[in-house]
């Protein structure tokens, strides 16, 4: 068992300008921009804290987003700021509010539904067994480092590990060679096909941890949201 994993959550602070896409990533630039567009910056309260989310489905005029349970904790106001290649680094669209459909502390993720007038960019959630099984493998993560704009980053996935986060039951995580910056909390991990296979969880001892796909699917299935990957 490794030492407790601490959640990532950024307190308001300075922002830095960085490229939105990675030149050395397993996904082409166009696919990275599509991923960036589907991953809003989550602003909690009056710029009190920040996180990242990812749109994984639409149904009956609602968009469905995955994010961190600790990001949406409490009754604070929430803004989901979406960026496009043309608007970057300014938000092209902001969606507010949303209802929490699922909040799981094992392993710290939440499903939120927000009313939308038109569909938002989205990424496909990988289904059971649709994940790499040999290590290491190349992947891409998307998140909002330091509370700034969503950025894609090349990742090397070293292993699947069983770990215990602070005050949370044991769960499976992807372990990466490079730790994520603060603010990337619950941004997605993508495979070479651009599918969501994990969610950013923590950094520790110079390594990164992403919630494993199996944990995400198990939580969604228990709450009867299999349609998010079955479509």
C-alpha positions in Angstrom: 0.0 0.0 0.0 1.3 3.4 -0.9 1.0 6.5 1.3 -2.2 8.5 1.2 -3.0 10.3 -2.0 -4.0 13.9 -1.5 -6.6 15.4 -3.8 -5.7 18.2 -6.2 -7.6 21.5 -5.8 -6.2 24.9 -6.6 -6.8 27.9 -4.5 -7.1 31.1 -6.6 -3.8 32.4 -7.8 -1.8 33.6 -10.8 -2.3 32.1 -14.2 0.4 31.2 -16.7 0.2 31.1 -20.5 1.1 27.7 -22.0 0.5 25.9 -25.3 -2.9 24.1 -25.4 -1.5 21.1 -27.2 1.5 18.8 -27.0 3.7 18.2 -30.0 5.0 14.9 -28.7 1.6 13.4 -27.8 0.1 10.1 -29.1 -3.0 12.0 -30.3 -2.7 14.3 -33.4 -3.1 18.1 -32.8 -6.7 18.2 -34.1 -7.7 15.5 -31.7 -6.1 17.3 -28.8 -8.0 20.4 -29.6 -11.2 18.4 -29.6 -10.3 17.1 -26.2 -9.5 20.6 -24.9 -12.9 21.8 -26.1 -14.7 19.0 -24.2 -12.9 19.8 -20.9 -14.1 22.9 -19.1 -12.4 24.8 -16.4 -14.6 24.4 -13.2 -14.8 27.6 -11.2 -16.2 27.2 -7.7 -17.7 30.2 -5.8 -16.3 33.6 -6.6 -13.0 32.3 -8.0 -12.3 30.6 -4.7 -11.1 27.3 -6.3 -10.7 25.6 -9.6 -10.8 22.1 -11.1 -11.4 20.4 -14.4 -14.3 18.4 -15.9 -15.0 16.4 -19.0 -18.2 16.1 -21.0 -19.0 12.4 -21.7 -22.6 12.4 -22.9 -25.8 14.2 -23.8 -29.5 13.2 -23.3 -32.8 15.1 -23.5 -31.2 18.6 -23.5 -28.7 17.9 -20.8 -24.9 17.5 -20.9 -23.3 15.0 -18.5 -19.9 15.8 -17.0 -17.4 13.9 -14.9 -15.4 15.8 -12.4 -14.0 15.4 -8.8 -16.3 14.8 -5.8 -14.2 17.3 -3.8 -14.5 19.9 -6.5 -18.3 20.1 -6.3 -18.5 19.6 -2.5 -21.0 21.9 -0.8 -23.5 24.4 -2.1 -21.1 26.8 -3.8 -21.9 28.2 -7.2 -20.3 26.4 -10.1 -19.2 27.7 -13.6 -18.1 25.4 -16.4 -16.0 27.5 -18.8 -15.6 26.0 -22.3 -12.8 27.0 -24.7 -12.4 26.6 -28.5 -9.4 26.7 -30.7 -10.7 30.1 -32.0 -11.5 31.6 -28.6 -8.4 30.3 -26.7 -7.3 31.5 -24.2 -10.7 33.1 -23.5 -13.8 31.1 -22.7 -16.2 30.7 -25.7 -19.1 29.6 -23.5 -20.0 29.3 -19.8 -22.5 27.0 -18.3 -23.6 27.5 -14.7 -25.2 25.4 -12.0 -26.0 21.8 -12.7 -27.3 19.0 -10.5 -25.1 16.3 -8.9 -26.3 12.9 -10.0 -23.5 10.8 -8.5 -20.9 11.7 -5.9 -18.5 8.9 -5.0 -15.8 9.2 -2.5 -14.4 5.9 -3.8 -12.4 7.0 -5.7 -13.4 10.7 -5.6 -15.4 11.4 -8.7 -18.8 12.9 -9.5 -21.3 13.0 -12.4 -23.1 16.3 -13.0 -26.0 17.1 -15.3 -26.3 20.6 -16.8 -29.1 22.0 -18.9 -27.8 23.1 -22.4 -29.4 24.8 -25.3 -27.2 23.0 -27.8 -24.8 20.0 -27.4 -21.3 20.7 -26.0 -18.1 19.1 -27.3 -17.7 15.7 -25.7 -15.3 12.8 -25.4 -16.2 9.1 -25.6 -16.0 7.2 -22.4 -14.2 3.8 -23.0 -16.3 0.7 -22.1 -15.3 -2.4 -20.2 -12.1 -3.9 -21.5 -11.4 -1.0 -23.8 -8.2 0.0 -22.2 -4.4 -0.6 -22.7 -3.2 -3.7 -20.9 0.6 -3.5 -21.5 3.0 -1.1 -19.8 4.3 1.4 -20.4 1.9 3.0 -22.8 1.5 6.5 -24.2 -1.6 8.6 -23.3 -2.8 12.2 -23.2 -4.2 14.1 -20.2 -6.2 17.3 -20.3 -6.6 19.7 -17.4 -6.4 23.3 -16.2 -3.0 23.7 -14.5 -2.8 26.4 -11.9 -6.4 27.3 -12.6 -5.6 28.5 -16.1 -6.8 27.3 -19.4 -7.3 23.6 -20.4 -4.2 22.1 -21.8 -3.3 18.7 -23.3 -0.1 16.9 -22.1 1.6 13.8 -23.2 1.7 11.1 -20.5 3.6 7.8 -20.0 1.5 5.3 -18.0 3.8 3.1 -16.0 1.5 0.8 -14.1 -1.9 0.0 -12.7 -1.7 0.2 -8.9 -3.9 -0.5 -5.9 -3.7 2.5 -3.5 -5.5 4.0 -0.6 -6.4 7.7 -0.7 -6.8 9.7 2.5 -10.0 8.6 4.3 -11.2 6.7 1.2 -11.3 3.0 0.6 -8.7 1.3 -1.5 -9.1 1.8 -5.3 -7.2 1.2 -8.5 -5.2 4.0 -10.2 -3.1 4.5 -13.3 0.4 5.7 -12.3 2.1 8.1 -14.5 5.8 9.1 -14.7 5.1 12.8 -14.4 2.9 14.3 -11.6 0.0 16.6 -12.6 0.0 20.2 -11.7 -2.6 21.6 -9.3 -5.9 22.5 -11.0 -5.9 19.4 -13.2 -8.1 17.6 -10.8 -10.5 15.2 -12.6 -9.3 16.2 -16.1 -9.4 13.1 -18.3 -6.7 10.6 -19.3 -7.1 9.6 -22.9 -5.9 6.5 -24.8 -4.5 6.6 -28.4 -8.1 6.6 -29.7 -9.0 9.7 -27.7 -11.3 7.8 -25.3 -11.5 8.6 -21.6 -9.8 5.9 -19.6 -9.1 7.7 -16.3 -9.5 10.9 -14.3 -6.8 12.9 -12.7 -6.6 12.1 -9.0 -3.4 13.2 -7.3 0.4 13.6 -7.3 2.8 12.0 -4.8 6.5 11.4 -4.6 7.1 12.7 -8.1 4.5 10.5 -9.8 0.9 11.1 -11.0 -2.2 9.1 -10.2 -5.4 8.8 -12.4 -8.5 7.0 -11.3 -8.6 3.8 -13.3 -11.3 3.2 -15.9 -12.7 0.1 -14.1 -13.4 2.2 -10.9 -15.2 4.8 -13.0 -17.4 2.3 -14.8 -18.2 0.4 -11.7 -19.5 3.6 -10.0 -21.5 4.6 -13.0 -23.0 1.1 -13.5 -24.0 0.9 -9.9 -25.9 4.2 -10.4 -27.4 2.9 -13.7 -25.5 5.2 -16.1 -24.2 2.4 -18.4 -25.6 4.3 -21.4 -22.8 6.8 -21.1 -20.4 4.3 -22.7 -22.9 1.9 -24.4 -24.0 4.4 -27.0 
